[in-house]
């Protein structure tokens, strides 16, 4: 084990993300919320707002900006103020895009704080006949994409589109609906979640905000002290998305030796503190829960299968338990803030710089009695990315992401680089009514040949599997279409794996991808029409 940390001697100031812990009273009136008193920006936030807005004023239509600020710096506060100034100066409306329900709710609350009448576009909003009464719209990207596919004039008079968590590539699919507008992306890590789609293809320039170290020095973030325990990761496999697969994580991190290492690290560095543990899979998190429970520690487990009620109850327990331990599966990386968290345990490895910063950022919130927090690393992550507070040349990362990725730390052990499709947790949670049984194209192909069936039966079986999963989780065709879009990457992956089995050409595989999607869409239309 080695310890790395920087020491903060200044008196810490109290900063809580007002997107979650606002002290301002709201008055509800339909979809609009009126605020009693606007919040004053911190100096670095005011400077960021001025810099960004001045650049937006100078930009021609269809020119886009990207803004970077660390987790905990108040990105939502900043872009809400920019939205307010834009509406006042240009008299046009602003659209804010998010990819998670929690972020959408928080954004809507902050817009209300600055006095903007906002409409949340969720699955229940099918039409917007009276748009003149709203100054802004907040929407989940998948929901809005469905509405725009049905009616490309669904929203009127949008002049500025703001994209929260802009490193996520799911937003690109709807940009073509908004011509002659400016797009402002905001993120803590301007590194695309898909290395084949670098952010410089969408955004013409990057504005860099305050660094983590500067926010710590000024007393706006806590100092992170990193304790790293070496872990042999040679058994981990890498999926087609470039990330370690959940399955190989489960095999490694549920082993008794890893559970013992986790307990040892907690007892040595985090015992008695409010602790948040991040795992890659549900099996691992449940194993962690059982291990801590047997030791007599106050512990709860949380994953995406929990109902809203159970999730709220678990989080309330965590907030009210001074030395509570909450083990989870990456669902608390965004949209969750508990300033009293004193220890973050990375009980997993990741190749995602964004995820690395999101997990650690859950412990960086500052309190009068909290000047530092601990980071226990059980996945060699601090070696891969350097310390959380280590300076990063974000402009270099933005301009040449491939060079950054190539020069990143590589683990000593060679990985078995087999490409597996690993569905993101936020998509998995939309298919909870379906069987979790894996569909392995290569195994199905081998079985088909043994039984003397035509190879095409593999794609037929795959299509039937996708149809059943959508049918079991969609209440109507609108929701079915949304789930269909979420399965897009998995569908392409399966068809390409099939193409490898039959030695298909790239053109033929592309044609099969289109045919597969068309067949599934027609099948869904017929089913819901009946």
Backbone torsions as a table, in degrees:
resi	resn	phi	psi	omega
1	UNK	NA	140.9	171.3
2	UNK	-131.5	152.5	-179.1
3	UNK	-114.8	135.6	175.8
4	UNK	-133.4	131.6	179.3
5	UNK	-160.9	160.4	170.7
6	UNK	-112.7	150.2	-175.0
7	UNK	-104.3	132.0	177.7
8	UNK	-105.5	117.3	-177.9
9	UNK	-101.5	-15.7	-178.3
10	UNK	-73.2	154.9	176.3
11	UNK	-68.7	128.2	-177.1
12	UNK	-77.5	142.9	175.3
13	UNK	-96.5	158.9	-177.6
14	UNK	-90.5	114.6	178.9
15	UNK	-133.2	121.5	176.5
16	UNK	-123.2	137.5	179.0
17	UNK	-61.8	109.8	-176.0
18	UNK	-68.7	-12.1	174.8
19	UNK	-64.0	-20.9	-180.0
20	UNK	-118.6	-43.2	-173.9
21	UNK	-111.3	56.9	-179.0
22	UNK	-77.9	139.0	177.6
23	UNK	-98.7	6.1	-177.4
24	UNK	-90.3	139.4	179.8
25	UNK	-81.2	135.6	179.3
26	UNK	-109.7	150.2	176.2
27	UNK	-123.0	112.9	-174.9
28	UNK	-79.1	137.7	176.0
29	UNK	-147.6	86.5	-175.4
30	UNK	67.6	-126.5	179.1
31	UNK	-88.3	-9.8	-176.3
32	UNK	-99.2	144.2	179.2
33	UNK	-125.6	128.9	179.3
34	UNK	-103.7	142.4	-175.8
35	UNK	-106.0	148.5	-178.4
36	UNK	-81.5	-31.9	-174.7
37	UNK	-155.9	127.1	-179.6
38	UNK	-71.2	153.8	-179.7
39	UNK	-91.4	137.7	178.9
40	UNK	-83.6	133.9	179.9
41	UNK	-74.8	149.7	171.1
42	UNK	-73.0	157.8	-176.0
43	UNK	-53.7	-43.9	-178.7
44	UNK	-68.8	-30.1	176.3
45	UNK	-71.0	-41.4	177.5
46	UNK	-61.2	-42.4	179.2
47	UNK	-63.8	-41.5	179.1
48	UNK	-63.3	-43.5	179.0
49	UNK	-59.6	-45.4	-179.3
50	UNK	-63.3	-44.7	-179.1
51	UNK	-62.1	-47.1	-177.3
52	UNK	-66.9	-45.8	-176.2
53	UNK	-65.7	-39.7	177.7
54	UNK	-61.3	-37.9	177.3
55	UNK	-69.0	-39.2	179.2
56	UNK	-62.4	-39.8	-179.7
57	UNK	-61.6	-35.1	-177.9
58	UNK	-80.8	-18.6	-173.0
59	UNK	-73.0	141.4	170.9
60	UNK	-76.8	166.1	177.0
61	UNK	-56.9	148.2	178.0
62	UNK	71.1	11.2	173.6
63	UNK	-100.1	137.4	-170.9
64	UNK	-122.8	148.0	179.4
65	UNK	-119.0	150.9	174.1
66	UNK	-123.0	133.7	-179.5
67	UNK	-119.5	131.9	-179.6
68	UNK	-112.7	132.1	174.6
69	UNK	-152.5	137.6	-176.8
70	UNK	-60.6	154.6	172.8
71	UNK	-55.1	131.0	-178.3
72	UNK	95.9	-7.4	-178.8
73	UNK	-82.0	-12.3	177.6
74	UNK	93.4	44.3	-179.9
75	UNK	-60.5	-39.6	-178.6
76	UNK	-63.9	-41.7	177.1
77	UNK	-59.4	-43.3	-176.3
78	UNK	-67.4	-50.1	-176.0
79	UNK	-73.8	-20.6	173.9
80	UNK	-69.1	-39.6	176.7
81	UNK	-66.6	-38.1	176.8
82	UNK	-63.3	-41.7	177.4
83	UNK	-59.7	-42.5	-179.7
84	UNK	-62.1	-46.7	-179.9
85	UNK	-65.0	-38.4	-179.4
86	UNK	-63.8	-45.4	179.8
87	UNK	-62.4	-42.4	-178.9
88	UNK	-66.2	-39.8	-174.7
89	UNK	-83.5	-38.0	-173.1
90	UNK	-107.7	-13.9	178.2
91	UNK	67.7	17.3	177.7
92	UNK	-110.9	167.4	-173.2
93	UNK	-92.0	160.5	-177.6
94	UNK	-120.4	137.3	175.5
95	UNK	-112.3	127.1	176.4
96	UNK	-110.7	124.6	-178.6
97	UNK	-105.8	135.3	174.5
98	UNK	-132.1	169.1	179.2
99	UNK	-119.7	4.0	177.3
100	UNK	-137.3	143.9	-177.9
101	UNK	-58.6	-42.7	-177.9
102	UNK	-60.0	-41.7	179.9
103	UNK	-66.4	-36.6	178.5
104	UNK	-63.1	-42.8	179.4
105	UNK	-65.3	-43.3	179.9
106	UNK	-63.5	-42.8	179.8
107	UNK	-61.9	-43.0	179.9
108	UNK	-61.7	-39.6	178.6
109	UNK	-64.0	-42.8	-178.1
110	UNK	-69.7	-36.1	175.6
111	UNK	-60.0	-38.7	177.8
112	UNK	-64.7	-36.7	179.6
113	UNK	-59.8	-36.3	-178.5
114	UNK	-92.5	7.6	172.5
115	UNK	86.4	24.8	-179.8
116	UNK	-99.7	128.6	175.7
117	UNK	-78.7	118.0	-170.3
118	UNK	-123.8	145.9	175.2
119	UNK	-116.6	123.8	176.3
120	UNK	-85.8	124.5	179.0
121	UNK	-99.1	103.3	178.0
122	UNK	-116.4	-171.0	-174.9
123	UNK	-63.8	-19.9	-179.0
124	UNK	-83.0	-16.1	-178.4
125	UNK	-90.2	107.2	-179.1
126	UNK	-97.9	-31.5	-179.2
127	UNK	-140.5	158.8	177.9
128	UNK	-131.9	76.5	-175.4
129	UNK	-71.6	-26.4	-176.0
130	UNK	-120.9	75.0	-174.9
131	UNK	-83.5	-17.2	-174.0
132	UNK	-64.1	-23.4	-177.9
133	UNK	-80.8	-5.7	-179.1
134	UNK	-111.7	142.6	176.6
135	UNK	-97.3	-21.9	-179.3
136	UNK	-148.1	163.9	177.3
137	UNK	-132.8	138.8	174.6
138	UNK	-116.8	128.3	-173.2
139	UNK	-143.0	144.8	167.4
140	UNK	-74.5	137.9	-172.4
141	UNK	-60.9	-40.7	-177.4
142	UNK	-67.8	-41.6	179.0
143	UNK	-62.8	-47.5	-179.0
144	UNK	-65.6	-36.1	178.1
145	UNK	-59.8	-41.6	177.2
146	UNK	-62.1	-42.8	-179.3
147	UNK	-65.6	-40.4	-178.3
148	UNK	-71.6	-29.7	175.5
149	UNK	-66.0	-34.3	178.4
150	UNK	-79.4	-34.5	-177.3
151	UNK	-151.8	104.2	-176.1
152	UNK	-72.0	-4.0	175.0
153	UNK	-106.9	25.0	-176.2
154	UNK	-58.0	-37.5	178.1
155	UNK	-112.2	142.5	-176.6
156	UNK	-115.9	144.4	169.6
157	UNK	58.5	40.4	174.9
158	UNK	-81.8	125.8	178.7
159	UNK	-108.3	-25.4	-178.2
160	UNK	-138.9	131.3	175.2
161	UNK	-111.7	124.6	177.7
162	UNK	-109.9	128.0	-176.0
163	UNK	-112.1	112.6	177.1
164	UNK	-82.9	143.9	-176.3
165	UNK	54.9	54.6	-170.5
166	UNK	-67.7	-12.3	177.2
167	UNK	-68.8	-16.7	178.9
168	UNK	-78.0	126.2	-172.8
169	UNK	-82.3	-1.9	-178.5
170	UNK	-65.3	-18.3	-176.5
171	UNK	-75.4	-25.3	-172.2
172	UNK	-60.0	-28.1	-173.2
173	UNK	-63.1	-20.4	-176.3
174	UNK	-111.8	0.1	-178.0
175	UNK	-61.9	-31.7	-176.0
176	UNK	-68.8	-12.5	177.2
177	UNK	-78.4	-12.9	-174.0
178	UNK	-117.9	94.8	178.8
179	UNK	-95.0	152.0	178.4
180	UNK	57.8	36.5	174.6
181	UNK	-128.1	163.9	173.2
182	UNK	-102.5	146.5	178.2
183	UNK	-117.3	127.9	175.5
184	UNK	-113.3	113.9	176.1
185	UNK	-96.2	141.8	177.1
186	UNK	-128.1	138.9	-178.4
187	UNK	-162.5	156.4	174.3
188	UNK	-83.6	-23.4	-176.1
189	UNK	-136.3	97.3	-177.7
190	UNK	-74.4	58.7	177.8
191	UNK	-130.4	118.3	-173.2
192	UNK	-59.7	143.1	176.6
193	UNK	-69.5	-13.6	177.3
194	UNK	-124.9	110.8	-174.9
195	UNK	-64.3	-17.1	177.3
196	UNK	-80.0	-11.9	-178.9
197	UNK	-125.7	71.3	-177.3
198	UNK	-61.5	150.5	-175.2
199	UNK	-66.4	-25.0	-179.4
200	UNK	-66.5	-13.9	175.7
201	UNK	-73.9	-23.9	-179.0
202	UNK	-103.1	-38.6	-174.9
203	UNK	-110.7	131.8	-174.6
204	UNK	-80.3	-22.2	-178.3
205	UNK	-153.0	155.6	178.6
206	UNK	-117.3	130.7	172.3
207	UNK	-107.1	122.7	-176.5
208	UNK	-98.3	127.4	177.7
209	UNK	-87.8	-161.6	-180.0
210	UNK	-62.8	146.0	178.0
211	UNK	-81.8	164.9	177.1
212	UNK	-59.3	-45.2	-177.4
213	UNK	-63.7	-37.5	178.1
214	UNK	-67.7	-40.1	178.5
215	UNK	-66.3	-33.2	176.0
216	UNK	-67.9	-45.9	-177.8
217	UNK	-62.7	-36.3	-179.4
218	UNK	-82.0	-5.4	177.3
219	UNK	86.4	24.0	179.5
220	UNK	-102.5	-16.0	174.7
221	UNK	-134.5	154.8	176.9
222	UNK	-79.7	155.7	175.0
223	UNK	-79.2	133.1	178.0
224	UNK	-97.7	125.9	176.8
225	UNK	-106.1	116.8	-173.1
226	UNK	-96.5	131.0	175.4
227	UNK	-121.5	112.0	-173.2
228	UNK	-108.2	130.1	178.2
229	UNK	-112.7	121.4	-177.8
230	UNK	-62.8	135.2	179.2
231	UNK	-132.1	133.1	176.3
232	UNK	-76.8	110.5	-176.6
233	UNK	-101.8	17.6	-174.1
234	UNK	-63.6	-21.5	-179.2
235	UNK	-84.2	-9.2	-179.4
236	UNK	-72.5	143.2	177.3
237	UNK	-111.4	155.5	-178.6
238	UNK	-109.3	130.0	-179.9
239	UNK	-83.4	176.8	-177.6
240	UNK	-67.9	-14.4	177.0
241	UNK	-88.6	3.6	178.1
242	UNK	84.8	1.8	-178.8
243	UNK	-106.6	153.0	175.1
244	UNK	-62.1	137.5	-176.2
245	UNK	-75.1	151.6	177.9
246	UNK	-63.6	-42.7	-177.9
247	UNK	-57.0	-47.0	-179.8
248	UNK	-69.9	-30.2	173.0
249	UNK	-61.5	-47.1	-177.2
250	UNK	-58.1	-44.0	-178.8
251	UNK	-61.2	-43.7	-176.6
252	UNK	-75.1	-50.4	-169.3
253	UNK	-82.5	-8.7	173.6
254	UNK	-90.6	-6.2	179.3
255	UNK	-66.2	149.2	-177.8
256	UNK	-58.5	-36.6	-177.6
257	UNK	-65.9	-35.3	179.1
258	UNK	-76.4	-35.4	176.3
259	UNK	-64.4	-39.0	177.6
260	UNK	-65.4	-41.2	179.1
261	UNK	-63.3	-38.6	179.1
262	UNK	-63.6	-48.7	179.6
263	UNK	-61.7	-42.4	179.7
264	UNK	-60.4	-43.7	-179.6
265	UNK	-66.2	-41.5	179.4
266	UNK	-64.1	-46.4	-177.3
267	UNK	-67.8	-29.3	-179.3
268	UNK	-79.4	-37.1	-171.4
269	UNK	-121.9	-22.8	-172.1
270	UNK	-123.6	-0.5	-175.0
271	UNK	-57.7	133.1	178.5
272	UNK	84.9	0.2	179.7
273	UNK	-107.2	157.6	174.4
274	UNK	-70.6	119.9	-167.4
275	UNK	-126.2	135.6	176.2
276	UNK	-115.8	123.1	-177.8
277	UNK	-110.6	126.8	177.9
278	UNK	-104.1	127.3	178.7
279	UNK	-121.8	164.7	179.5
280	UNK	-88.3	-27.6	-175.3
281	UNK	-137.3	160.8	-178.0
282	UNK	-66.2	-39.7	179.7
283	UNK	-59.9	-42.0	178.8
284	UNK	-64.1	-45.6	-178.5
285	UNK	-62.0	-40.7	178.3
286	UNK	-66.3	-37.3	177.3
287	UNK	-64.7	-39.8	177.0
288	UNK	-62.0	-43.7	178.5
289	UNK	-57.0	-47.7	-178.8
290	UNK	-64.6	-39.0	-179.7
291	UNK	-63.6	-46.8	-180.0
292	UNK	-68.9	-35.8	-179.7
293	UNK	-64.0	-42.7	179.5
294	UNK	-63.4	-29.7	178.9
295	UNK	-80.7	-6.9	178.0
296	UNK	86.9	13.4	-180.0
297	UNK	-86.3	146.2	177.2
298	UNK	-70.8	109.4	-171.7
299	UNK	-139.8	146.8	172.4
300	UNK	-134.4	155.7	176.8
301	UNK	-115.7	144.6	179.7
302	UNK	-143.2	131.1	174.4
303	UNK	-144.3	-179.5	-172.5
304	UNK	-69.9	-11.3	179.9
305	UNK	-82.2	-8.2	-178.7
306	UNK	-70.6	143.8	173.8
307	UNK	-71.5	164.1	178.8
308	UNK	-58.3	-38.9	-179.5
309	UNK	-65.1	-46.7	-179.0
310	UNK	-67.2	-36.4	178.2
311	UNK	-64.6	-45.8	179.8
312	UNK	-61.5	-40.3	-179.7
313	UNK	-66.1	-40.2	179.7
314	UNK	-65.2	-44.7	179.8
315	UNK	-66.3	-35.6	177.6
316	UNK	-65.4	-41.2	175.9
317	UNK	-60.0	-43.4	-178.1
318	UNK	-63.7	-42.1	-179.6
319	UNK	-65.3	-32.8	-175.2
320	UNK	-92.9	-1.8	-178.2
321	UNK	-109.1	109.4	-172.4
322	UNK	-57.4	-43.3	-178.9
323	UNK	-109.1	28.3	-177.6
324	UNK	-67.7	148.1	176.2
325	UNK	-117.5	122.6	179.2
326	UNK	-116.5	116.6	178.3
327	UNK	-103.8	130.6	-172.1
328	UNK	-143.2	178.4	-176.4
329	UNK	-123.6	69.6	171.5
330	UNK	63.0	2.5	-178.2
331	UNK	-81.6	-7.2	-179.8
332	UNK	-105.8	18.8	-178.9
333	UNK	-77.5	-25.6	176.6
334	UNK	-136.0	153.1	176.1
335	UNK	74.7	13.5	-179.5
336	UNK	-136.5	131.1	178.1
337	UNK	-139.6	124.3	173.8
338	UNK	-134.5	94.7	-173.4
339	UNK	-56.6	-24.4	-175.3
340	UNK	-81.2	-0.3	176.2
341	UNK	-62.3	125.6	-177.1
342	UNK	-108.5	-20.7	-178.0
343	UNK	-136.1	130.5	173.8
344	UNK	-112.2	126.1	176.3
345	UNK	-113.1	119.7	175.6
346	UNK	-91.6	89.9	-178.5
347	UNK	-90.9	48.1	-177.2
348	UNK	-168.9	166.4	172.2
349	UNK	-110.7	152.5	175.8
350	UNK	-145.8	149.6	173.1
351	UNK	-102.5	5.1	-178.0
352	UNK	-98.0	114.6	176.5
353	UNK	-61.9	-37.8	179.8
354	UNK	-61.2	-49.3	179.9
355	UNK	-62.5	-40.0	178.2
356	UNK	-55.9	-47.8	-179.6
357	UNK	-71.4	-36.2	179.8
358	UNK	-64.7	-43.8	-179.6
359	UNK	-63.4	-49.8	-177.6
360	UNK	-66.2	-34.5	-178.3
361	UNK	-59.8	-20.7	178.6
362	UNK	-65.5	-16.7	-179.4
363	UNK	-105.8	0.1	-171.1
364	UNK	-88.7	-4.6	-179.9
365	UNK	-65.5	143.3	-170.6
366	UNK	-105.1	149.0	176.5
367	UNK	-138.5	160.2	178.3
368	UNK	-57.2	-31.3	-177.5
369	UNK	-100.3	6.9	-175.9
370	UNK	-129.8	106.9	-179.1
371	UNK	-102.9	-24.6	-179.1
372	UNK	-137.3	163.9	169.9
373	UNK	-141.3	161.7	-175.2
374	UNK	-107.0	143.5	177.1
375	UNK	-120.5	111.9	177.2
376	UNK	-101.0	114.7	-172.5
377	UNK	-104.7	112.7	178.6
378	UNK	-113.3	29.4	179.3
379	UNK	-142.4	20.5	-179.6
380	UNK	56.3	24.9	-174.7
381	UNK	-71.4	-36.8	-178.9
382	UNK	-68.3	-25.2	174.2
383	UNK	-74.2	-38.1	-177.2
384	UNK	-68.8	-37.8	-173.0
385	UNK	-118.6	-0.4	-170.1
386	UNK	72.9	176.6	-178.8
387	UNK	-63.3	152.7	-178.5
388	UNK	-54.3	-42.2	-176.4
389	UNK	-88.6	4.6	-178.1
390	UNK	-66.7	133.0	-178.4
391	UNK	-60.3	136.9	177.5
392	UNK	-124.1	133.2	176.5
393	UNK	-81.3	87.7	-173.9
394	UNK	-64.6	-29.8	178.8
395	UNK	-67.2	-35.0	175.7
396	UNK	-69.0	-42.7	178.5
397	UNK	-60.3	-42.0	-179.7
398	UNK	-66.5	-44.3	-175.6
399	UNK	-77.4	-32.8	-176.5
400	UNK	-138.1	65.8	-176.8
401	UNK	-61.3	-31.2	-178.9
402	UNK	-65.6	-34.8	178.5
403	UNK	-69.7	-39.4	177.7
404	UNK	-62.2	-45.4	-177.8
405	UNK	-65.7	-36.4	-178.5
406	UNK	-69.8	-32.3	-176.6
407	UNK	-94.9	5.1	177.8
408	UNK	-67.7	154.7	177.7
409	UNK	-57.5	135.7	175.1
410	UNK	-112.5	134.0	-180.0
411	UNK	-59.8	151.7	-175.8
412	UNK	-62.1	-33.0	-174.5
413	UNK	-89.9	145.9	178.3
414	UNK	-77.3	136.6	178.9
415	UNK	-95.6	151.6	175.5
416	UNK	-81.9	97.6	-170.3
417	UNK	-81.6	61.4	173.9
418	UNK	-90.6	127.9	-177.8
419	UNK	-83.7	115.0	175.3
420	UNK	-118.9	144.1	174.7
421	UNK	-79.6	124.3	-178.8
422	UNK	-117.9	103.3	-175.8
423	UNK	-64.6	131.4	178.3
424	UNK	-59.4	146.6	-177.7
425	UNK	-57.7	-35.8	-177.1
426	UNK	-68.6	-23.7	175.7
427	UNK	-84.4	-39.1	179.1
428	UNK	-56.4	-38.1	-175.7
429	UNK	-69.5	-9.9	176.4
430	UNK	-86.8	-4.6	-176.5
431	UNK	-125.4	40.7	-175.2
432	UNK	-70.3	-19.8	-178.7
433	UNK	-85.3	2.1	-176.8
434	UNK	-107.4	161.5	176.1
435	UNK	-67.7	142.4	-179.9
436	UNK	-89.3	8.9	-177.8
437	UNK	-62.2	132.0	-178.0
438	UNK	-73.3	144.5	175.9
439	UNK	-108.7	99.6	-177.6
440	UNK	-95.5	109.7	-174.6
441	UNK	-59.5	-44.2	-177.7
442	UNK	-61.4	-41.5	179.4
443	UNK	-66.4	-41.4	178.8
444	UNK	-64.8	-38.3	179.5
445	UNK	-65.5	-44.7	178.7
446	UNK	-61.6	-42.4	179.2
447	UNK	-63.9	-38.7	179.3
448	UNK	-63.0	-43.0	179.6
449	UNK	-65.0	-38.7	179.9
450	UNK	-63.9	-35.4	-178.3
451	UNK	-88.1	-0.3	178.8
452	UNK	77.2	17.6	178.7
453	UNK	-85.3	159.9	176.6
454	UNK	-70.0	144.3	179.7
455	UNK	-56.7	-30.4	-178.5
456	UNK	-59.0	-22.4	-179.9
457	UNK	-62.1	-23.4	178.2
458	UNK	-64.6	-45.5	178.0
459	UNK	-68.0	-34.9	176.9
460	UNK	-62.9	-43.2	179.0
461	UNK	-65.4	-39.9	179.2
462	UNK	-63.3	-44.6	179.8
463	UNK	-62.4	-40.1	178.6
464	UNK	-63.9	-37.9	178.3
465	UNK	-64.0	-45.7	179.1
466	UNK	-64.8	-41.3	179.2
467	UNK	-60.8	-45.0	-178.0
468	UNK	-64.6	-40.5	-179.3
469	UNK	-66.0	-39.2	177.9
470	UNK	-68.9	-45.7	-178.4
471	UNK	-59.3	-40.2	-176.4
472	UNK	-74.1	-15.0	-174.5
473	UNK	-120.9	1.7	-178.3
474	UNK	-115.2	131.9	-179.9
475	UNK	-83.6	-26.4	-179.4
476	UNK	-150.9	178.6	-175.9
477	UNK	-66.2	-33.7	179.6
478	UNK	-59.9	-45.1	178.8
479	UNK	-71.7	-34.9	177.9
480	UNK	-61.4	-39.9	178.6
481	UNK	-65.6	-36.9	177.2
482	UNK	-64.2	-44.4	178.6
483	UNK	-66.0	-36.7	176.4
484	UNK	-56.9	-44.8	179.5
485	UNK	-66.0	-36.6	-180.0
486	UNK	-66.6	-27.0	-179.6
487	UNK	-87.5	4.5	-175.2
488	UNK	-54.9	-47.9	-177.6
489	UNK	-66.7	-38.1	178.8
490	UNK	-66.7	-39.4	178.4
491	UNK	-61.1	-46.7	179.3
492	UNK	-61.5	-40.9	-179.2
493	UNK	-61.6	-46.2	-178.6
494	UNK	-62.6	-44.1	-178.8
495	UNK	-65.2	-38.3	178.7
496	UNK	-68.0	-37.8	175.8
497	UNK	-63.5	-39.3	175.9
498	UNK	-62.6	-41.4	178.5
499	UNK	-60.6	-35.7	176.8
500	UNK	-67.1	-36.9	-179.7
501	UNK	-63.5	-38.7	-176.3
502	UNK	-100.7	8.9	-179.8
503	UNK	57.1	45.1	-178.5
504	UNK	-76.4	152.8	174.6
505	UNK	-75.4	162.2	179.9
506	UNK	-62.0	-40.1	-179.7
507	UNK	-64.2	-42.1	-179.5
508	UNK	-67.3	-37.4	178.1
509	UNK	-65.6	-41.2	177.2
510	UNK	-61.0	-41.3	178.8
511	UNK	-64.0	-41.1	179.2
512	UNK	-65.6	-35.0	176.6
513	UNK	-61.2	-45.0	179.8
514	UNK	-65.7	-42.4	-179.6
515	UNK	-64.0	-43.1	-179.9
516	UNK	-59.2	-49.2	-179.2
517	UNK	-62.7	-41.0	179.9
518	UNK	-64.3	-42.4	179.7
519	UNK	-62.6	-44.6	-178.4
520	UNK	-66.1	-40.2	179.4
521	UNK	-64.0	-43.6	178.7
522	UNK	-64.3	-38.3	179.4
523	UNK	-62.3	-42.0	179.3
524	UNK	-66.7	-41.8	179.4
525	UNK	-61.2	-43.3	179.9
526	UNK	-65.0	-43.2	-177.3
527	UNK	-63.6	-47.1	-176.5
528	UNK	-77.4	-23.2	174.2
529	UNK	-68.4	-36.1	179.3
530	UNK	-73.0	NA	NA
